[in-house]
Amino acid sequence: MRTHPLEHDLNADASDILSAIQKGFRTIIDVKGKLAEYFLLKEIQRLKRKGLVAEFVWTDKDGQPDFLVECQGHPLKIECKNIRSRQLFRSPPSYRIELQKTRNSKDGTNTRGSTK
């Protein structure tokens, strides 16, 4: 049977990896966040195949947006967040978009990432 590369990297089988994740509260939260990003990646890839997204990068770096996307000639920075309230879940799945303006601190220094 073919194994996932992570099983090789961690020198453990999938069942042991999942059991270890299950025992770590913070790990479960981290994995949920990474799964949300992964599912968003799949959706962005689908949109690219349909020609609705020109280019994208999954940055996966601290202090950077999760995705850099070019859509209809406009660069977009996307942060993927899990919704905490189950009442916001819908069937079929829905999306929630929040827009934030870049803001500076009271002393005028930039506190919201890159201004490029």
HUQUI-V891106 format. One record per pair of residues at least 4 apart in sequence whose C-alpha atoms are under 7 Angstrom apart, sorted by the first residue. I is the first residue (numbers start at 0). J is the second residue. D is the distance in whole Angstrom. If there is no record, write none. Layout:
BEGIN
I;J;D + I;J;D
END
This chain:
BEGIN
2;6;7 + 4;8;6 + 5;9;6 + 6;10;6 + 6;11;5 + 6;12;5 + 6;13;6 + 7;11;7 + 11;15;6 + 11;16;6 + 12;16;6 + 13;17;6 + 14;18;6 + 15;19;6 + 16;20;6 + 17;21;6 + 18;22;7 + 19;23;7 + 20;26;6 + 20;27;6 + 21;27;7 + 23;27;6 + 24;28;7 + 25;29;6 + 26;30;6 + 27;31;6 + 28;32;6 + 29;33;6 + 30;34;6 + 31;35;6 + 32;36;6 + 32;80;7 + 32;81;6 + 33;37;6 + 34;38;6 + 35;39;6 + 35;79;7 + 35;81;7 + 36;40;6 + 36;79;6 + 37;41;6 + 38;42;6 + 39;43;6 + 40;44;6 + 41;45;6 + 42;46;6 + 43;47;6 + 44;48;6 + 45;49;6 + 46;50;6 + 46;51;5 + 46;52;6 + 47;51;6 + 47;52;4 + 47;53;6 + 51;70;7 + 52;69;6 + 52;70;5 + 53;69;5 + 53;70;6 + 54;68;6 + 54;69;5 + 55;66;7 + 55;67;5 + 55;68;4 + 55;69;6 + 56;66;6 + 56;67;5 + 56;68;7 + 57;65;6 + 57;66;5 + 57;67;7 + 58;63;7 + 58;64;7 + 58;65;5 + 58;66;6 + 59;65;6 + 62;112;7 + 64;76;6 + 64;77;6 + 64;78;5 + 65;77;6 + 65;78;5 + 65;79;6 + 66;76;6 + 66;77;5 + 66;78;7 + 67;75;6 + 67;76;5 + 67;77;6 + 68;74;6 + 68;75;5 + 68;76;6 + 69;73;5 + 69;74;4 + 69;75;6 + 70;74;7 + 88;92;7 + 88;93;7 + 89;93;6 + 101;111;6 + 102;109;7 + 102;110;7 + 102;111;6 + 103;107;5 + 103;108;6 + 103;109;5 + 103;110;5 + 104;108;6 + 104;109;6 + 104;110;6
END
